[in-house]
Amino acid sequence: MENVPPGAPRTLLRRVPDLRLIELPDSDLCCGSAGVYNILEPEMAERLLDGAGRAFGEATEAEPQLVDVFRARVVGRDPTTDVAV
């Protein structure tokens, strides 16, 4: 996000009552899906996204299906067509 101070989104989210904010390990790393990177470097992008999905699952103790939804959202797919629930 351009012109947004680091940490500003988290600061804003912390003001939401009853919201539990979970910091993911290595959240400052690339998810592998920025711009056309996942098209130009699909293998590396997939490895990065696997790491992000794994971190999401471990930090939130999410069910595998929810991790699949996370991965689908990151790459801009409709998770309802990609994930069997």
N, C-alpha and C positions, 0 to 999 in steps of 0.2 A: 504494500500500500504506500503510495507516494505521499510524502508530507505528513505521515502519521508517526508520532514519536514511538520509539520502541516501548513495548509494554502497555501502550494506551488501550488496546482492545481488552487486555486482561483487567486493567484497572476499571474499565467501564463494566465488564461482566461481574466483577466482584461486588458491584453495587446492587445487583439483582438479588432481591430477597429469596432465600431458600434455594439458591442455585449452588450446586456443588461443582466447583471448577477443579478438574484433574489435570495437572501438568504432566505431559507425556515426556518420557526420557528422549533426549536428542531431538526435541521439537524444533530446534533451530536448523536442523538438517533439511535438505531438499527432499521433497516427497517423490520426485522423479516425474512430475506431471506438469511442470511449468511451460507455458507456451507450446512450442513444438518439440521440446526435448524428448518426450515419450515417442514421438514419431521418428526423430533423427537417431536416437539412441535407445531403442526399445528394450534391449537386454539389460542395460544399466538401469533404465527407468524402472523396469520390473523388479530388479534387486532392491532399489531404493524404496519402492512402494511396499515390497514384502517386509522390509524392516520397519516401515511406518505402521503397517497393519499389525505386525507382531507387537510393537510397542503399545499400540492402542489396545489390543486384546489383553496384554499383561497388565497394563495400568488400570484398566476398567473392569477386568475379570469378565469381559464380554463373551457371550456365546459366539461360536464360530460364524453363525449366520450374520451377526451384527458386524463382525470384522469384515465380512464380505460386502456388506452395505457400505461400510466406511471406505473400503477400497474402490467400490463402484462410484461413490460420490466424488472421491478425489480425482478420478480420471474422467468425470463428467458423464458417466453412464447412468441410466435409469436402473437402480438396484432391483426394482420390482420385476424386471425382465431377466435379471442375471442371477437372482438368488431364489432358491427354493426354500420356502419357510414352512 
